[in-house]
Amino acid sequence: MDTALKLHSNYGGLHVFYRAIDCIIISISLYIISYGYIGHFEKNSLLLTIYSILAYLLIAEKNDLYRSWRVYNFKDEALSIGKAWLLTITLLTAITFFTKTSTSYSRVVIGSWLIVTPVLLITWRYIAKQTLRKLRDYGYNRKEAIIVGVTDNGIKLANEIRNHPEIGIKVVGFYDDRELSRLDIDDLPAPFKGSVVSALEMAKKGVIQHIYISMPLKANERITKYLNAFSDTTANTYLIPDFFVYNLIQSRISAIGNIPTISIHDTPFYGTDGWFKRTQDIVLAFLIILLISPVLLTVALGVKLSSPGPVIFKQLRYGLDGRPIKVWKFRSMSTMDNGSVVKQATKGDPRITPFGAFIRKTSLDELPQFFNVLQGRMSIVGPRPHAVAHNEEYRTIVDRYMLRHKVKPGITGLAQVNGYRGETDTLEKMQKRVEFDLKYIQSWSTWLDLKIIFKTIFKGFTGKTAY
């Protein structure tokens, strides 16, 4: 008998309905807009509809859009829809460009369709989510769950479920085989019901739909025993191990052959997320360079006329996965430290030229890094790159320092818009910067990137510690 462990995604019939509605919205919206503007639906629009539906479904599937969104904020769901549609637009644009068919479509019709469709997709999802939430409030589509193991993680899980009734799950009790003297059952978020044997009997009767086994990893024998026991029921069984002690960075489940693995420290930019981040960087960097080109020329001229030496200073710094990269800056000093010892700029630093002091204070010296973004060495948003000498110094004294290199370094970042820009003259300042960098990696989203860019425009370019 094949006993290899395999992971499966649980997609219900409801998600087939979601796919069908998405397809209808994509096609009907183009049909209505065509009739409203040109009075008929062109034959070539039918082919475009088919391409768009196929592309959207494939991208949405890859982006896990059709998973259960019960336990997620609607903002995350809306962003996932927008991301899938943007990638669909990119693919359709490439197809029409290379087939030379873009001129055969009405720009007004296609432009309106591209804008209206994601609005409709997000709106109907919001209505569906609110409708399901109301039904659960009345007791429909509500599942009863138990937690095996009176542990900290089990209690946290029960509190989370209780604080989010919209997910439609109710914890009816805790079960544990340990003696009562070893358990702290006071103030539990759900009543303690007894031994796991009684929980198994309830599950076999079909009374319980969800079982959460919350045990420490060291209790592997008991975990195996419980998993085998509950496999004789139709209840959905979940394992909630104590992974939180590892300070996870973008964890995810994957598999090598039939062996499942859970990443502890990982990058958020896998698959479509990585493509989307890179597309965002290229588009924004290109537009910004066009907008600031007069500023780039003016600053370059100022550097050249104010002091002898090259206009651009290329300093070695650590990039993605800790690989050395050359980061471009307008030269602001009379010296160009780039070796094993690099002294950070301080207030009144004699190495800084008068014009250099101005461009450093206003962050104009950082502008050439938009070319680094186009080269693929950096992102617009990410942890700021440090000189190699500083990396080697701080990696030994700042906890989890090197994990900030799980993503590309950025021109601006979460630490910078929270006041940790410029000189890090104390260990505490560097620790706080790293703390914000890791928080960015853990909670990355397109919305967070846009928020950081917006904040940078108003308060991230200058600072009291930018010398």
VEXFI-672795 format. One line per 8 residues: number of its first residue (from 1); their letters; for each residue x, y, z of C-alpha. Coordinates in Angstrom, 2 decimals, decimal comma. Example, Ala and Ser with C-alpha at 12.3 -4.5 7.8 and 13.67 -1.06 7.14 Angstrom:
! VEXFI-672795
1) as) 12,30:-4,50:7,80 ~ 13,67:-1,06:7,14
//
This chain:
! VEXFI-672795
1) mdtalklh) 0,00:0,00:0,00 ~ 1,28:3,48:-0,90 ~ 1,65:5,40:2,36 ~ 3,34:8,47:0,91 ~ 1,96:11,69:2,32 ~ 0,45:14,02:-0,26 ~ -1,00:17,50:0,13 ~ -4,24:18,44:-1,58
9) snygglhv) -6,06:21,72:-1,94 ~ -9,69:21,66:-0,85 ~ -11,76:23,41:-3,51 ~ -15,49:23,12:-3,06 ~ -18,33:23,45:-5,53 ~ -18,70:27,09:-4,54 ~ -15,43:27,91:-6,31 ~ -16,70:26,40:-9,56
17) fyraidci) -19,54:28,90:-9,25 ~ -16,99:31,69:-8,67 ~ -15,11:30,76:-11,84 ~ -18,33:30,73:-13,83 ~ -19,36:34,19:-12,59 ~ -15,91:35,60:-13,38 ~ -16,16:34,27:-16,94 ~ -19,64:35,75:-17,36
25) iisislyi) -18,52:39,17:-16,09 ~ -15,48:39,28:-18,41 ~ -17,56:38,39:-21,48 ~ -20,80:40,26:-20,72 ~ -19,02:43,50:-19,82 ~ -17,24:43,56:-23,21 ~ -20,50:42,68:-24,97 ~ -22,49:45,49:-23,28
33) isygyigh) -19,77:48,11:-23,77 ~ -19,46:47,18:-27,47 ~ -23,20:47,50:-28,04 ~ -23,34:50,73:-26,08 ~ -20,57:52,43:-28,08 ~ -20,52:50,95:-31,60 ~ -23,95:49,31:-31,67 ~ -22,82:45,73:-32,25
41) feknslll) -20,45:43,02:-31,03 ~ -17,58:42,48:-33,48 ~ -16,37:39,00:-34,39 ~ -12,78:39,74:-33,39 ~ -14,09:40,70:-29,94 ~ -15,29:37,11:-29,49 ~ -11,71:35,86:-29,94 ~ -10,48:38,51:-27,50
49) tiysilay) -13,08:37,34:-24,97 ~ -11,93:33,74:-25,23 ~ -8,26:34,72:-24,85 ~ -9,01:36,95:-21,85 ~ -11,07:34,28:-20,06 ~ -8,43:31,60:-20,58 ~ -5,63:33,93:-19,50 ~ -7,50:35,20:-16,44
57) lliaeknd) -8,50:31,72:-15,26 ~ -4,95:30,39:-15,62 ~ -3,38:33,38:-13,87 ~ -6,03:33,44:-11,14 ~ -5,54:29,72:-10,54 ~ -1,78:30,21:-10,27 ~ -2,39:33,10:-7,89 ~ -4,70:30,97:-5,66
65) lyrswrvy) -7,62:33,32:-6,27 ~ -10,11:30,43:-6,08 ~ -9,06:29,24:-2,65 ~ -11,22:29,85:0,41 ~ -11,01:33,50:1,49 ~ -12,90:33,03:4,74 ~ -10,01:33,94:7,01 ~ -8,58:36,79:4,87
73) nfkdeals) -9,38:40,49:4,73 ~ -11,32:41,52:1,65 ~ -8,50:43,93:0,77 ~ -6,21:40,95:0,14 ~ -8,83:39,31:-2,06 ~ -9,37:42,54:-4,05 ~ -5,61:42,96:-4,55 ~ -5,37:39,37:-5,80
81) igkawllt) -8,14:40,06:-8,34 ~ -6,45:43,28:-9,50 ~ -3,11:41,52:-9,83 ~ -4,63:38,69:-11,91 ~ -6,41:41,16:-14,19 ~ -3,28:43,32:-14,65 ~ -1,27:40,27:-15,70 ~ -4,12:39,31:-18,05
89) itlltait) -3,98:42,78:-19,64 ~ -0,20:42,46:-20,03 ~ -0,59:39,10:-21,80 ~ -3,40:40,36:-24,07 ~ -1,35:43,44:-24,98 ~ 1,59:41,23:-25,94 ~ -0,66:38,99:-28,08 ~ -2,27:41,88:-29,97
97) fftktsts) 1,11:43,56:-30,46 ~ 2,88:40,55:-31,92 ~ -0,14:39,54:-34,06 ~ -0,52:43,16:-35,25 ~ -4,25:43,14:-34,45 ~ -4,39:45,97:-31,90 ~ -5,67:48,47:-34,49 ~ -8,71:46,30:-35,26
105) ysrvvigs) -10,30:47,07:-31,88 ~ -12,02:50,24:-30,71 ~ -9,75:51,97:-28,21 ~ -12,72:53,42:-26,33 ~ -14,40:50,02:-26,06 ~ -11,26:48,15:-24,99 ~ -10,13:50,91:-22,63 ~ -13,53:51,03:-20,94
113) wlivtpvl) -13,65:47,25:-20,72 ~ -10,19:47,03:-19,15 ~ -11,25:49,51:-16,44 ~ -14,82:48,34:-15,82 ~ -14,11:44,60:-15,66 ~ -11,89:44,54:-12,52 ~ -14,35:46,88:-10,78 ~ -17,18:44,43:-11,51
121) litwryia) -15,07:41,41:-10,50 ~ -14,19:43,01:-7,16 ~ -17,74:44,32:-6,58 ~ -19,43:40,96:-7,06 ~ -16,89:39,25:-4,81 ~ -17,60:41,82:-2,12 ~ -21,36:41,24:-2,43 ~ -20,83:37,47:-2,28
129) kqtlrklr) -18,60:37,79:0,80 ~ -21,13:39,97:2,62 ~ -23,98:37,64:1,67 ~ -22,14:34,57:3,00 ~ -21,28:36,47:6,17 ~ -24,97:37,26:6,76 ~ -25,93:33,65:6,13 ~ -23,37:32,51:8,70
137) dygynrke) -24,78:35,00:11,20 ~ -28,11:33,18:10,84 ~ -26,44:29,81:11,32 ~ -26,14:28,75:7,67 ~ -22,84:27,39:6,33 ~ -21,45:27,38:9,87 ~ -19,04:24,61:10,87 ~ -18,41:23,24:14,35
145) aiivgvtd) -14,81:22,59:15,35 ~ -12,84:21,12:18,24 ~ -9,24:21,64:19,32 ~ -7,14:18,68:20,43 ~ -4,49:19,91:22,83 ~ -4,76:22,59:25,52 ~ -1,70:24,51:24,32 ~ -0,81:28,16:23,80
153) ngiklane) -1,27:27,81:20,03 ~ -4,59:26,04:20,50 ~ -5,85:28,84:22,75 ~ -4,60:31,48:20,29 ~ -6,39:29,68:17,47 ~ -9,66:29,52:19,44 ~ -9,43:33,24:20,21 ~ -8,79:34,07:16,55
161) irnhpeig) -11,80:32,02:15,47 ~ -13,98:33,65:18,15 ~ -12,82:37,14:17,13 ~ -13,66:36,44:13,47 ~ -17,22:35,05:13,36 ~ -17,40:35,89:9,66 ~ -15,33:32,78:8,84 ~ -18,28:30,64:9,90
169) ikvvgfyd) -16,49:28,34:12,38 ~ -17,43:27,77:16,01 ~ -15,08:26,07:18,48 ~ -17,27:23,89:20,71 ~ -14,56:22,56:22,98 ~ -11,03:21,50:23,87 ~ -9,90:17,87:24,28 ~ -6,71:16,54:25,83
177) drelsrld) -5,56:13,15:27,14 ~ -3,30:14,57:29,84 ~ -4,31:14,57:33,49 ~ -6,30:17,59:34,62 ~ -3,57:18,47:37,12 ~ -1,25:19,13:34,16 ~ -3,74:21,33:32,32 ~ -4,68:24,95:32,83
185) iddlpapf) -8,34:24,87:31,84 ~ -9,37:28,08:33,57 ~ -10,43:30,94:31,27 ~ -10,31:28,85:28,10 ~ -12,11:30,49:25,12 ~ -14,16:27,27:24,81 ~ -15,10:24,64:27,42 ~ -12,86:21,67:28,18
193) kgsvvsal) -14,81:18,58:27,11 ~ -12,62:15,66:28,09 ~ -10,39:13,04:26,49 ~ -9,59:12,65:22,81 ~ -11,52:9,35:22,78 ~ -14,79:11,24:23,33 ~ -13,82:13,68:20,57 ~ -13,24:10,74:18,24
201) emakkgvi) -16,70:9,37:19,01 ~ -18,31:12,72:18,14 ~ -16,34:12,94:14,90 ~ -17,41:9,43:13,88 ~ -21,06:10,45:14,37 ~ -20,54:13,39:12,00 ~ -21,27:15,99:14,68 ~ -17,88:17,73:14,26
209) qhiyismp) -16,71:19,03:10,87 ~ -13,29:20,47:11,76 ~ -10,59:19,07:14,04 ~ -7,51:21,13:14,91 ~ -4,64:19,19:16,47 ~ -2,51:21,70:18,36 ~ 0,56:19,92:19,66 ~ 4,28:20,71:20,01
217) lkanerit) 6,46:19,10:17,34 ~ 8,26:17,03:19,98 ~ 4,98:15,15:20,60 ~ 5,30:13,41:17,23 ~ 4,09:10,03:18,56 ~ 0,85:11,48:19,91 ~ 0,36:13,54:16,74 ~ 0,71:10,40:14,61
225) kylnafsd) -1,68:8,53:16,89 ~ -4,35:11,24:16,64 ~ -3,98:11,65:12,87 ~ -4,44:7,91:12,38 ~ -7,46:7,88:14,70 ~ -9,26:10,77:13,01 ~ -8,55:9,35:9,56 ~ -11,42:6,96:10,37
233) ttantyli) -13,85:9,91:10,31 ~ -15,13:12,30:7,63 ~ -14,04:15,39:9,57 ~ -11,51:17,82:8,09 ~ -8,38:17,44:10,20 ~ -5,75:20,17:10,53 ~ -2,36:20,13:12,24 ~ -1,42:23,33:14,09
241) pdffvynl) 2,22:22,79:15,14 ~ 4,24:25,26:17,19 ~ 6,03:26,88:14,26 ~ 5,69:30,33:15,75 ~ 8,78:29,75:17,88 ~ 10,86:29,93:14,70 ~ 9,94:33,55:13,77 ~ 8,76:32,59:10,29
249) iqsrisai) 9,71:34,73:7,29 ~ 7,25:34,14:4,43 ~ 6,63:30,47:5,21 ~ 4,87:28,24:2,68 ~ 4,12:24,58:2,15 ~ 5,69:22,88:-0,85 ~ 6,76:19,37:-1,74 ~ 9,75:17,54:-3,16
257) gniptisi) 8,26:14,52:-4,81 ~ 5,93:13,06:-2,21 ~ 7,70:14,70:0,73 ~ 6,03:17,91:1,98 ~ 8,28:20,69:3,23 ~ 7,49:23,88:5,12 ~ 9,78:26,83:4,53 ~ 10,83:28,83:7,59
265) hdtpfygt) 12,78:31,68:5,97 ~ 11,74:32,41:2,40 ~ 11,15:35,18:-0,13 ~ 7,62:36,49:-0,80 ~ 8,36:36,88:-4,50 ~ 7,53:33,46:-5,91 ~ 5,67:32,88:-9,16 ~ 3,24:35,61:-10,21
273) dgwfkrtq) 4,14:37,74:-7,18 ~ 7,72:37,95:-8,45 ~ 6,61:38,78:-11,99 ~ 4,21:41,41:-10,70 ~ 6,84:43,02:-8,48 ~ 9,34:43,12:-11,36 ~ 6,75:44,55:-13,80 ~ 5,82:47,19:-11,24
281) divlafli) 9,50:48,12:-10,78 ~ 10,20:48,40:-14,52 ~ 7,11:50,49:-15,30 ~ 7,52:52,87:-12,35 ~ 11,29:53,24:-12,75 ~ 10,97:54,01:-16,46 ~ 8,26:56,64:-15,86 ~ 10,18:58,21:-12,96
289) illispvl) 13,40:58,45:-14,99 ~ 11,48:60,22:-17,76 ~ 9,95:62,66:-15,26 ~ 13,19:63,44:-13,40 ~ 15,55:63,47:-16,39 ~ 16,01:67,30:-16,14 ~ 16,85:66,87:-12,43 ~ 19,32:64,08:-13,23
297) ltvalgvk) 21,13:66,29:-15,76 ~ 21,17:69,27:-13,38 ~ 22,56:67,27:-10,45 ~ 25,15:65,57:-12,69 ~ 26,33:68,99:-13,86 ~ 26,45:70,25:-10,26 ~ 28,58:67,29:-9,13 ~ 30,99:67,74:-12,05
305) lsspgpvi) 31,46:71,48:-11,51 ~ 31,61:71,42:-7,69 ~ 34,55:69,04:-7,19 ~ 37,00:66,90:-9,15 ~ 36,17:63,27:-9,75 ~ 33,55:61,12:-11,51 ~ 29,85:62,07:-11,49 ~ 28,66:58,56:-10,56
313) fkqlrygl) 30,03:56,62:-7,59 ~ 29,50:52,84:-7,82 ~ 29,73:51,20:-4,42 ~ 29,75:47,46:-3,71 ~ 26,79:46,42:-1,59 ~ 24,88:43,22:-0,83 ~ 21,88:42,47:-3,03 ~ 19,43:39,59:-3,32
321) dgrpikvw) 20,64:36,45:-1,48 ~ 23,66:38,37:-0,22 ~ 25,32:38,62:-3,65 ~ 27,50:41,71:-4,18 ~ 26,05:44,32:-6,54 ~ 27,21:47,76:-7,69 ~ 24,85:50,49:-6,48 ~ 24,91:53,81:-8,34
329) kfrsmstm) 24,89:57,17:-6,59 ~ 25,81:60,72:-7,51 ~ 29,22:61,31:-5,93 ~ 28,85:63,48:-2,84 ~ 32,29:63,04:-1,23 ~ 35,86:63,90:-2,06 ~ 36,77:60,26:-1,32 ~ 35,15:57,04:-2,56
337) dngsvvkq) 35,43:54,39:0,17 ~ 34,68:50,98:-1,26 ~ 36,92:48,54:0,58 ~ 36,90:46,40:3,69 ~ 36,46:49,47:5,91 ~ 33,74:51,99:5,08 ~ 32,98:54,81:7,49 ~ 29,37:56,02:7,53
345) atkgdpri) 28,79:59,71:6,87 ~ 28,37:61,75:10,05 ~ 27,24:65,28:10,82 ~ 29,86:67,75:9,60 ~ 31,82:64,98:7,84 ~ 34,83:66,67:6,13 ~ 34,69:64,18:3,24 ~ 31,33:65,57:2,05
353) tpfgafir) 31,54:68,37:-0,51 ~ 29,26:71,44:-0,14 ~ 27,14:70,38:-3,11 ~ 27,28:66,79:-1,86 ~ 25,80:67,85:1,47 ~ 22,82:69,33:-0,37 ~ 22,10:66,28:-2,54 ~ 22,55:63,91:0,40
361) ktsldelp) 20,16:65,91:2,57 ~ 17,51:65,86:-0,17 ~ 18,29:62,28:-1,32 ~ 19,06:63,53:-4,82 ~ 22,27:61,49:-4,66 ~ 20,13:58,31:-4,68 ~ 18,34:59,06:-7,98 ~ 20,73:57,04:-10,24
369) qffnvlqg) 19,52:53,92:-8,41 ~ 16,42:53,95:-10,62 ~ 18,81:52,69:-13,32 ~ 19,79:49,89:-10,90 ~ 16,10:49,02:-10,75 ~ 15,90:48,76:-14,55 ~ 19,02:46,57:-14,47 ~ 17,26:44,21:-12,06
377) rmsivgpr) 19,75:44,70:-9,22 ~ 17,33:46,65:-7,01 ~ 13,63:47,31:-6,44 ~ 11,98:50,65:-5,84 ~ 10,81:49,41:-2,42 ~ 12,85:47,08:-0,23 ~ 15,49:47,09:2,52 ~ 18,16:49,72:1,88
385) phavahne) 21,45:48,16:0,72 ~ 24,38:48,51:3,09 ~ 28,04:48,63:2,22 ~ 29,69:45,21:2,27 ~ 31,92:46,25:5,18 ~ 28,85:47,23:7,25 ~ 27,14:43,94:6,42 ~ 30,10:41,95:7,66
393) eyrtivdr) 30,12:44,01:10,84 ~ 26,43:43,81:11,69 ~ 25,65:40,26:10,61 ~ 27,49:38,99:13,70 ~ 25,84:41,31:16,23 ~ 22,29:41,92:14,94 ~ 19,91:38,98:15,21 ~ 18,57:37,70:11,83
401) ymlrhkvk) 20,40:40,50:10,00 ~ 21,09:38,55:6,79 ~ 17,40:37,65:6,33 ~ 16,84:41,16:4,98 ~ 18,59:39,91:1,82 ~ 15,72:37,53:0,99 ~ 14,45:40,30:-1,31 ~ 16,16:42,82:-3,58
409) pgitglaq) 17,36:46,00:-1,86 ~ 15,26:49,09:-2,45 ~ 15,62:52,81:-3,06 ~ 13,21:53,35:-0,19 ~ 11,76:51,04:2,41 ~ 9,56:50,60:5,46 ~ 12,43:51,52:7,79 ~ 13,11:54,77:5,94
417) vngyrget) 9,52:56,06:6,09 ~ 9,46:55,23:9,81 ~ 12,41:57,46:10,60 ~ 15,36:55,05:10,27 ~ 17,14:56,71:7,39 ~ 20,77:57,78:7,12 ~ 23,38:57,22:9,80 ~ 22,99:54,27:12,19
425) dtlekmqk) 25,39:55,46:14,87 ~ 24,04:53,10:17,53 ~ 23,39:49,38:17,57 ~ 19,77:50,06:18,58 ~ 19,15:52,09:15,41 ~ 20,45:49,27:13,22 ~ 18,34:46,73:15,12 ~ 15,23:48,84:14,56
433) rvefdlky) 16,06:49,19:10,86 ~ 16,43:45,43:10,51 ~ 13,20:44,93:12,47 ~ 11,30:47,07:9,95 ~ 13,03:45,35:7,02 ~ 11,91:41,91:8,23 ~ 8,42:43,24:8,93 ~ 8,27:44,40:5,29
441) iqswstwl) 9,27:40,94:4,02 ~ 6,75:39,22:6,28 ~ 3,82:41,47:5,32 ~ 4,66:42,41:1,72 ~ 1,82:43,36:-0,58 ~ 1,42:45,65:-3,59 ~ -0,64:47,95:-1,38 ~ 2,23:48,18:1,13
449) dlkiifkt) 4,67:49,07:-1,67 ~ 2,39:51,87:-2,92 ~ 1,89:53,16:0,62 ~ 5,67:53,29:1,20 ~ 6,21:55,11:-2,11 ~ 3,49:57,61:-1,20 ~ 5,00:58,24:2,24 ~ 8,49:58,58:0,74
457) ifkgftgk) 7,32:61,41:-1,53 ~ 6,19:63,45:1,47 ~ 8,61:62,54:4,25 ~ 11,12:59,91:3,15 ~ 13,53:62,04:1,11 ~ 14,83:64,11:4,00 ~ 15,66:63,35:7,60 ~ 17,62:64,56:10,63
465) tay) 20,10:61,68:10,29 ~ 20,72:62,08:6,54 ~ 24,20:63,60:6,37
//
